[in-house]
């Protein structure tokens, strides 16, 4: 997805009004939306990546109980997100980004939950308060402002992708 950004810095008034004005490199350029998001969230990513939990996670040194809690939070989060994505698959703002076969993670997370908690996992786990609030927000956005669902989907599906050099 690309966004065209226009600036008029360094362009004289006569050039702004002329359709034959030479296009300058700094006048119009194509910028990839993912690059804008990456730059705009760099500071938050740096802070998150330097927490002890993430450092330990990337080194493969995380307690099983913490991993189970994180997996549980992801299960509830992706369940809500994928429900709203399915609901909004025909919304003009979301249709170009709807790839359920490639993106949906609920099925895999269900298998993870069965592995960590057993077949009766649904009777054992609860959604944490923080996750519940996020799930409520996803449902609100999906039902009232579906164009904002794009940001949630991007954050979850692209933001959680491990770097290519990291293997688990």
C-alpha positions in Angstrom: 0.0 0.0 0.0 1.4 3.4 -0.9 0.5 6.9 0.0 1.4 9.9 -2.1 2.7 12.7 -0.1 3.0 16.2 -1.6 5.0 19.1 -0.2 5.3 22.5 -1.7 8.6 23.5 0.0 10.8 25.3 -2.4 8.1 25.7 -5.1 7.3 29.2 -6.2 3.7 30.3 -6.5 3.8 30.4 -10.3 5.1 26.8 -10.3 2.3 25.7 -8.0 -0.3 27.0 -10.3 1.3 25.7 -13.5 0.5 22.2 -14.7 3.7 22.2 -16.7 5.9 23.0 -13.7 8.8 20.5 -13.4 8.3 17.9 -10.8 11.0 18.1 -8.2 12.2 15.1 -6.2 11.2 16.7 -2.9 7.8 17.9 -4.3 6.1 14.5 -4.8 7.3 11.2 -3.7 5.7 7.8 -3.1 6.1 6.5 0.5 5.2 3.1 1.5 2.6 3.1 4.4 4.5 0.4 6.2 7.6 2.6 6.2 5.6 5.5 7.6 4.3 3.3 10.4 7.7 1.8 11.1 9.2 5.3 11.5 6.3 6.6 13.5 6.4 3.7 15.9 10.2 3.3 16.1 10.5 4.7 19.6 7.8 2.5 21.0 9.3 -0.6 19.3 12.7 0.2 20.7 11.3 0.5 24.2 9.3 -2.8 23.8 12.2 -4.7 22.3 14.4 -3.7 25.3 12.2 -5.1 28.0 13.6 -8.0 29.9 10.6 -10.2 28.8 11.3 -9.6 25.1 15.1 -10.0 25.5 14.6 -13.4 27.3 12.0 -14.4 24.8 14.3 -13.8 21.8 17.1 -15.8 23.6 14.7 -18.7 24.2 15.0 -18.2 27.9 11.4 -17.7 29.0 9.5 -19.5 31.7 6.9 -21.8 30.4 4.2 -20.2 32.6 4.9 -16.7 31.1 4.8 -18.2 27.6 1.4 -19.8 28.4 0.1 -16.5 29.6 1.3 -14.7 26.4 -0.2 -17.4 24.2 -3.5 -17.1 26.0 -3.6 -13.3 25.5 -2.8 -13.8 21.8 -5.6 -16.4 21.5 -8.2 -14.0 22.8 -6.8 -11.1 20.8 -6.6 -12.9 17.4 -10.1 -14.5 18.0 -11.6 -11.0 18.3 -9.5 -9.5 15.5 -10.3 -12.3 13.0 -14.0 -12.1 13.9 -14.1 -8.4 13.1 -11.9 -8.9 10.0 -14.4 -11.5 8.7 -17.3 -9.2 9.5 -15.6 -6.3 7.6 -14.1 -8.3 4.7 -16.3 -6.3 2.2 -15.7 -2.9 3.8 -13.9 -0.7 1.2 -11.1 0.2 3.6 -10.5 -3.4 4.6 -11.1 -5.5 1.5 -7.7 -4.9 -0.1 -6.1 -6.3 3.1 -8.3 -9.3 3.7 -6.2 -12.5 3.4 -7.6 -15.0 5.9 -5.7 -18.0 4.5 -2.4 -16.2 4.8 -3.0 -14.3 8.0 -5.5 -15.9 10.4 -3.8 -17.4 13.4 -6.7 -18.5 15.6 -6.5 -22.1 14.4 -2.8 -22.4 15.2 -3.2 -20.7 18.6 -6.0 -23.2 19.4 -3.5 -26.0 18.8 -1.0 -24.2 21.0 -3.6 -23.8 23.8 -4.4 -27.6 23.6 -0.7 -28.4 23.8 -0.1 -26.2 26.8 -3.3 -26.7 28.7 -4.8 -30.0 27.5 -8.0 -30.8 25.6 -10.1 -29.0 28.3 -8.1 -25.8 27.9 -11.2 -23.6 27.4 -12.3 -24.5 31.0 -8.9 -23.7 32.4 -8.0 -20.3 30.9 -9.4 -16.8 31.5 -8.8 -13.6 29.5 -6.8 -11.2 31.6 -8.2 -7.7 32.3 -5.7 -6.0 30.0 -6.5 -8.4 27.2 -10.2 -8.1 27.8 -10.0 -4.3 27.3 -8.1 -4.7 24.1 -10.5 -7.3 22.8 -13.4 -4.9 23.6 -11.7 -2.1 21.7 -11.2 -4.4 18.7 -14.9 -5.3 18.7 -15.9 -1.6 19.1 -13.6 -0.6 16.1 -14.9 -3.5 14.0 -18.5 -2.6 14.6 -18.3 1.2 14.6 -15.1 2.4 12.8 -14.0 -0.5 10.6 -11.5 1.6 8.7 -9.5 1.7 12.0 -9.3 -2.1 12.0 -6.5 -1.8 9.4 -4.2 -0.4 12.1 -5.0 -3.2 14.6 -4.5 -5.8 11.9 -1.2 -4.2 10.8 0.0 -4.1 14.4 -0.9 -7.7 15.2 0.2 -9.4 12.0 3.2 -7.3 11.0 4.3 -6.1 14.4 4.5 -9.5 15.9 6.5 -11.1 13.1 9.8 -12.1 14.5 12.9 -10.8 12.6 14.0 -13.2 9.9 17.2 -14.1 11.8 15.3 -15.3 14.9 14.2 -18.9 15.0 12.0 -20.4 17.6 
